[in-house]
């Protein structure tokens, strides 16, 4: 009897591959590409498979850019993300997911618009600490934890932004996966499916790293566009849920 080919798995794997290309080239953005497809094809894989895949590509990116990581500066968002995650979890209990998504997505879009006219500001420990906290809240409630950090870093050097974002996502993904495992959300089956996606994550990283020098010349416009797309997806998703 011939084996049946799993086309749904392949579509999801290709979506994750494309997402990892973007993540490797910019430093974030995988969920913007992959999440809408996985939500339709295999909603039970979200956010677990996404998190494992993001960890692989972010760790690869962080290792490649390790000499550009600002460890002292990144200590502040590492610490502040924890209470942000706690607050985000509490908000999920007391508020509807749709309301949270609309609020956070609107704030991100407004921040993108305002930042176009603001004078450049430093991505110092204080500002990144605030961004790490907001990222914890936003990532927990809406799965768009990247834009707050990216918006604070937007005026920096492309390689440094990519390196700092990558190590931040390694840290964030590990925290999330520990939480999923402790609460029983990550099953043996989920881990095994995640492992089948690792080759696609590594191939996506390899492809994306060769695009880095092409995107560096237009890094800030691309970064702001990704932030806008991320927030727009969360906003549309929330509005659809609230009217369903």
C-alpha positions as a printed Julia matrix, in Angstrom:
244×3 Matrix{Float64}:
   0.0    0.0    0.0
   1.58   3.35  -1.02
   2.3    5.9    1.69
   0.14   9.02   1.67
   2.07  12.25   1.4
   1.13  14.86   4.0
   0.59  18.01   1.95
  -0.58  20.0    4.96
   2.71  19.28   6.73
   4.63  20.33   3.63
   2.71  23.61   3.29
   3.37  24.39   6.96
   7.06  23.47   6.57
   7.41  25.78   3.55
   5.66  28.58   5.46
   8.08  28.13   8.35
  11.01  28.06   5.92
   9.95  31.4    4.4
   9.39  32.83   7.88
  12.87  31.75   8.93
  14.35  33.43   5.85
  12.8   36.71   6.98
  13.83  36.14  10.6
  17.43  35.45   9.61
  17.62  38.44   7.28
  16.07  41.0    9.67
  16.2   39.5   13.16
  12.46  38.99  13.6
   9.34  38.51  11.5
   8.96  34.73  11.26
   5.48  34.73  12.77
   4.3   37.41  10.34
   4.89  35.02   7.44
   4.21  31.64   9.01
   1.49  32.24  11.62
  -1.36  33.14   9.22
  -0.75  29.94   7.23
  -0.35  27.67  10.26
  -3.49  29.12  11.87
  -5.47  27.99   8.83
  -3.7   24.68   8.1
  -2.79  23.4   11.58
  -4.09  25.78  14.3
  -3.13  23.33  17.07
   0.53  23.87  16.16
   0.33  27.56  17.1
   2.28  28.86  18.96
   4.24  25.73  19.91
   5.8   24.72  16.58
   6.41  28.4   15.81
   8.28  28.85  19.08
  10.57  25.85  18.55
  11.32  26.94  14.98
  11.93  30.52  16.08
  14.35  29.26  18.74
  16.39  27.33  16.15
  16.68  30.2   13.67
  17.26  32.82  16.38
  19.99  30.74  18.01
  21.67  30.27  14.62
  21.41  33.99  13.91
  22.71  34.93  17.37
  25.72  32.63  16.94
  26.51  34.1   13.53
  26.23  37.67  14.9
  27.66  36.87  18.37
  30.41  39.49  18.17
  27.8   42.23  17.73
  25.62  41.28  20.73
  25.54  43.99  23.41
  25.27  41.76  26.46
  25.23  44.52  29.08
  22.58  46.5   27.26
  20.44  43.39  26.75
  20.46  42.48  30.44
  17.7   45.02  31.13
  15.15  43.59  28.64
  16.06  40.06  29.75
  15.0   40.96  33.28
  12.0   43.14  32.39
  10.48  40.56  30.06
   9.69  38.3   33.03
   7.29  40.71  34.83
   5.91  41.65  31.4
   5.08  38.0   30.8
   3.46  37.73  34.23
   1.33  40.83  33.6
   0.39  39.54  30.15
  -0.74  36.25  31.65
  -2.87  38.1   34.22
  -4.41  40.28  31.5
  -5.38  37.14  29.58
  -7.36  36.08  32.64
  -9.18  39.36  33.25
  -9.63  40.63  29.67
 -10.79  39.1   26.41
  -8.1   38.07  23.93
  -9.74  40.15  21.19
  -9.67  43.31  23.32
  -6.01  42.77  24.18
  -5.07  42.13  20.55
  -6.88  45.25  19.35
  -5.27  47.39  22.07
  -1.71  46.13  21.56
  -1.91  46.1   17.75
  -3.28  49.65  17.68
  -0.49  50.83  20.0
   2.16  49.26  17.76
   0.7   50.86  14.63
   0.54  54.26  16.33
   4.13  53.84  17.53
   5.28  53.08  13.98
   3.55  56.21  12.68
   4.86  58.44  15.46
   8.41  57.07  15.14
   8.56  58.31  11.56
   8.62  61.87  12.9
  10.48  61.38  16.17
  14.14  62.31  16.48
  16.47  59.28  16.72
  16.67  57.97  20.27
  19.25  55.63  21.81
  18.65  51.92  22.29
  20.1   52.11  25.78
  19.45  49.84  28.75
  16.57  51.98  30.06
  14.67  52.14  26.77
  15.29  48.47  26.03
  14.19  47.58  29.56
  10.85  49.27  28.9
  10.63  47.57  25.5
  11.4   44.19  27.06
   8.54  44.65  29.52
   6.12  45.68  26.77
   7.38  42.81  24.62
   6.58  40.38  27.43
   3.04  41.72  27.7
   2.5   41.87  23.93
   4.12  38.52  23.21
   2.07  36.75  25.86
  -1.26  38.31  24.91
  -0.98  38.68  21.13
   2.16  36.78  19.98
   3.67  40.01  18.56
   6.53  40.46  20.99
   9.05  41.51  18.33
   7.84  45.0   17.35
   8.35  46.72  20.76
  12.02  45.7   20.8
  12.53  46.39  17.11
  10.99  49.87  17.33
  13.37  50.89  20.12
  16.37  49.53  18.18
  15.35  50.95  14.8
  17.98  53.72  14.67
  20.95  51.44  15.35
  23.36  49.56  13.14
  21.69  46.76  11.18
  24.09  44.04  12.36
  23.77  45.09  16.0
  19.96  45.2   15.78
  19.88  41.75  14.23
  22.25  40.34  16.84
  20.41  41.84  19.83
  16.98  40.84  18.54
  18.2   37.29  17.91
  19.6   36.76  21.39
  16.46  38.31  22.9
  14.3   35.85  20.99
  16.47  32.92  22.08
  15.84  33.98  25.66
  12.12  34.59  25.05
  11.59  31.27  23.27
  13.29  29.31  26.05
  11.05  30.98  28.65
   7.96  30.22  26.59
   8.91  26.59  25.96
   9.61  26.01  29.64
   6.17  27.42  30.4
   4.52  25.24  27.76
   6.28  22.15  29.1
   5.45  22.84  32.75
   1.79  23.43  31.96
   1.58  20.32  29.77
   0.91  22.22  26.54
   4.01  20.72  24.89
   3.39  17.01  24.36
   5.75  14.36  23.02
   3.93  14.52  19.69
   4.36  18.3   19.53
   8.08  17.98  20.2
   8.46  15.32  17.51
   6.61  17.43  14.93
   8.77  20.4   15.92
  11.91  18.36  15.28
  10.74  17.61  11.73
  10.71  21.36  11.11
  14.29  21.95  12.29
  15.86  21.24   8.86
  13.55  23.84   7.3
  14.51  26.34  10.02
  18.22  25.75   9.36
  17.72  26.01   5.59
  15.77  29.22   6.14
  18.6   30.6    8.26
  21.18  29.68   5.61
  19.12  31.41   2.93
  18.34  34.46   5.06
  21.92  35.08   6.11
  22.87  35.46   2.44
  20.2   38.17   2.11
  21.44  40.22   5.07
  23.82  42.39   3.04
  21.01  43.21   0.61
  18.52  44.32   3.29
  21.04  46.27   5.37
  20.85  49.27   3.02
  17.11  49.58   3.64
  17.01  48.06   7.1
  14.87  50.65   8.94
  12.08  50.85   6.32
  11.91  47.04   6.18
  11.87  46.84   9.98
   9.02  49.37  10.26
   7.1   47.59   7.51
   7.39  44.26   9.35
   6.2   45.89  12.58
   3.21  47.33  10.75
   2.35  44.01   9.09
   2.66  42.17  12.39
   0.32  44.58  14.17
  -2.1   44.64  11.23
  -2.37  40.85  11.21
  -3.09  40.79  14.95
  -5.65  43.6   14.56
  -7.51  41.94  11.68
  -7.45  38.6   13.48
  -8.9   40.21  16.63
 -11.62  42.06  14.72
 -12.66  38.87  12.93
 -12.89  37.03  16.27
 -14.88  39.82  17.91
 -17.45  39.87  15.1
 -17.73  36.1   14.75
